[in-house]
Each structure stands twice: as C-alpha cells, then as structure tokens.
Amino acid sequence: MTPVAVITGAGRRLGYELASALLDRDFQVFAVYRTETDDLKSLIRPGATAIQTDLEDQPSVGTCIGEILKRSDRLDVLINNASSFTPDITNDDIKLAEQSRHFFQVNSTAPMQLMHGFSETLKNTGRRNHRPTLVVNITDIFADKPNPAFAAYCASKAALANLTLSYAALLAPHVRVNAIMPGPIGFLPSHTDDQKQQVLGETLLGREGGFHSVVMQVLSLLDNDYITGASIPVDGGRRLAQGMPHNTDRYSS
C-alpha cells in the first residue's frame, strides 16, 4: 500500500523540499499550509493533497487532523516543520506575553496536538507494517543554546525538543519520534551580506547548509528504523562556536 506523510509548513522553503522528496519516494503527501504559494501548487500537480490550516488556532488544528483521518486510515510519517519566529518585543510587556503565547502555540502546542491526534493511526500503521512509523520535529540548535534576542522563540523550540522525548516514550515501540536541529541552512532574502558572513563565521564548516541537508537527514531517519528519542543537529558545527552569537538576526528553515 502507498505510504502516507503529513508535513506542516509544506508551502515554502524546507517544508516544500521535504514534501517534494517524499513525493519522489511515492508517498501520498498531505501538505499542511497556511498561505497558498506557487510552491504549493507545484506539489499539488504531482499528487499532494493540500490542507489549509492555521496552526495558531487550536480548533483549526483539530479540523486538520479530522480531515486527514477521513481521507486516510494510515500514516507512516508526520513532520512538524512549520515554525514562527521574530525577535522578542522588549518595550511592551503585554505584547511580549502575546508574542510568547503565539510562539508556543505554533512551535510546540500545535505539534503536540498533531502527535496526539494522529497517535493511534501512527501506532496502528506501525503494527500493520511490522515496522515503526516516524515522527520528525524540526526544532533548532538554539533550543539548547538560546539567542537572548529570541528568548520566547527559543523557549518554544526547547519545549518541542522536550515533547520529542516524551512522545518517543509514549508511542514506542510502534512509532519513532525524533528531532532535527537545523543551523544556517537557508538565509532569508532580508539578510544582508554582512549578516550572512557573521553567521557563517560562527559556523565550523563556514557555509550555508541548504535545505537538502535536512532533507537527507529526514530520509536517513526514514531508512534507519532503530533511532528514536534523538535530537540530531544539522548545523555545520555552529552549535560548537564559543560564546553567544553576537548577531540578533536569525536564519530560517
């Protein structure tokens, strides 16, 4: 039977590349997105099913889960890729609290909703296949070594890293749950040359990783079914840089 994957944030950048890679492996892909993009349309043409969802809205996440379960009674791979980040709001306590609530909902609570909502289907698929299914949470190297200018964002990713460990235990042995911690894999158009050079100067391999570096790690986790509860850095060694990063601008997956 055709394997099934659900990928959040599939309409752009890393999520699009992950969805494309699984389509190439003949997966039925449910591409969860917030805003329609040309990349999303290019996923639909070869067969992906697009599910519009606002991860900031808990009922919308529940509707997404229900819609996918209506269409498929199996799930082989869940990738919680979607993410939100901006620097902390430092001049307004109320806005900072609201910003923090937003980050935790999108970056940790929504992935928890999805892991919980799909848990029985993931486990049942693993039992039927006699091979555990896979959840991959995209966290961040700053979950372990936070950037103070992005404290709320980093905390929300640290929460997702901890949820990865909890769900690895909760869903074993029929589901494996792992995290990938990206480093500078894809600069934003807004980054200046000076900002790029500063980030790469703090990266041992001295270059941008590209989205394919994370895609290859996801495919490796898919092929190796004896890894669970792991947080795997894909960062070119940036996490090993001494001291805190001086820049307050962040690359994006």
N, C-alpha and C positions, 0 to 999 in steps of 0.2 A: 504493500500500500504506500501511497505517496506520503512522505513525511511532511509535517506541518510546523511552521515557525511563526511566532508573533514578535514583531520588532517595533518598539516605540521610537518616535522621532525619526521615522523612516523617510521623511520627505526631503531630507537635505543632508549633506556632508557625510559624517560617519554612518548614520543610520541608513542612508541611501546606499552606500557602498556595502554595508552588511547585507541589506536586502538583496542587492544585485548578486552578491556572492552565493547566497542561499538559493536564489532562483537558478543560478548556473548549476547548482547541485540538485536541481529538480525538486526543490521544496515547494509546497504550497505556502505562500507567504502572505500573512496578514500585516499590512503596512499601516501602523497606527500613526496618525499625523494630526497636527493642529491646523496648519495653514497649507493650502494647496500650492504646489510648486511644479515647475517643469520637470524636475527630477522625479516627483511622484508620478506624473503622467507617464514617464518612461519606465516606471516599474509596473504600471497597470497594463501597458501594452503587451508585455510577455506573460501576463497572468496573475500578478499580485492583486490582492483584494485590499482596497483602501478603506480604513475605518477612521473617520474623523472623531477626535476625542480631545477634550480639554482636561489635561491631567491636573490642572489646578482645582477642578470641580469634582468632588468625590462621587456624586451621582453619575456624572458623565463617565467616570472610570468604570463604575458598576454597569452602566449601559453597554460600554465597550466589551466587557467580559461576557455579558449575556449574549450580545450579538455574535461574537466569535463562537461561543459554545453552541449556538443554534446552527451554525454552519459547519462545525467540525466536532467529532467526538474523540479526536486525538490531538495531542500537542507534544511535539518532540523537542522544540527549542523555544524558550522565552528569553528575549534580550531586552533588558531595561536600559535603553540607551538615552532616551530623552533627558534633557537637562536644562536648567535655567541658572544664570549667574549674572551678577553685576557687583561692583564694589559696594561695601556697606554704606548705607546712608548715615552720616555721622552728625548731622546737625538737627535731627528731629527724632526724638525717642519713639514717638508713636509710629512714624513711617518706618523706622528701623524694625520695630516689632512686626509690622505688617509684612515687610520685606522678608523677615525671617520665617514667618508663617508660610509665605509663598514658596520659599526655597524648600522647606521641609515637606510641604505637600507634594511638590513636583518631583523633588530629588530623592525622597525617601518614603513618604506615605503612599504615594501612587504606586511605586514599585512593590511595596508590601501588599497593597490591595490586589495587584495583579498576581503576585506569587500565591497569595491566599486563595484568590478566586479561581485560579487555574490549578490549584494543588491536586485535587482529586483526578482531574484529567491527565495531568503530568504523571501522577503515580500509576494510574490505570494503563497509560500508554507504555510506561516502563515495564510494567508487569507483562503486558501482552508481547512486547518486543523481546523480553528476556534480556534487556539492556537498559540501563538507566537513561532517562531523558536529561535535558540540560537547561539550566537557567544561568544566564550571564548578566551580572550587574556591572554597568560601566560606572566606576567611581572616579578616583582622581588621586594622583600622588600627594596632593595637598590634604587628603584625608588624614594622612599620618604626620605631615609636616606643614601645618596650615600657614597660609599667607595672611597676615593680620588685617590687610585691607579688604579681604574677602572672608571675614570670620564666619558670618552666617552661612554663606555658601559652603565653606569647608566643613562646618559642623554638620550640615545636612548630608554631605557626602560621607562623612565619618559614620553617621547613623546608618546609611545604606551599607557601608562596609560591615558594620556590626550585624545588621539584618542578614547579610550574606552568611555569616557564621551560624546564626540562629536557624535559618531555613535549611542550611546544609544538614543540620542535625534533625530538624523536624521532618524533612521529606525523604531522608535516607531510608532504605537503600535504593529505592526505585527512581529517585531524582537526584541529580548532582547540582549543586549551587556554587558558583564561583564568581569572583570579581576580577575585572581588568582595570588597572590603574593607569590611564594614559598620562603621558607627559606632553611635550610640544609636538603634536602630530599634525596639526593643521592651523596655521595662523589665520586670523580674521582679516578681511580687507582693510579694517581700520587700523591695524598695527603698522607703525612706521618702521622704516629700515633700522633706525636706532633701537627701537624696542625689540625687534627680531634679533638683532645682533646681541643685545643684552641677555635675552633668554637663551640663545644658543651658546653664549659664552659661559652660562651656568650649566650646560649640558655636556657630559663627558664625551659623547660621540660628536658633538659640535654641528649637528644638522637636524633639520626637521624630519620627523619620522614618516609622515604621510599616513593617510587613513589605512592604507594596505597593511601597515604594521600591526594594527589592531585586528583587522580582518583575518590576517594569518593566524593570530593568536586564538581568535574565536574558533577558526576551523581546526586548529590543533586541539583545543578542548573538546570539540565535537568528535574528533577521531580517537582521542585518548580517554577511555571511559573509566580510568582509575584515579581521577583527580576530583576532589570535592572539598569545599571549605577553604579554597585557596584565593589569595589576592595577588594577582600577577602584575608587576609593573611593566609597562611598555613605554619607556620614557627616555631611552638613550642615556641612562645614568644620571638624569638631572636630580633625582632624589638624593644622590650622594654628594651634591655640591655642599661645601661648607657654608654655614650661616644661613640666614634667611634671604630669599630673593629681594633685591632692592627695588625692583620694578613693581608697580601696583596694577599692571595690565596683565591679563591672563589670556593664553592661547585657548582655543576651543576645539572640542571634538565635534 
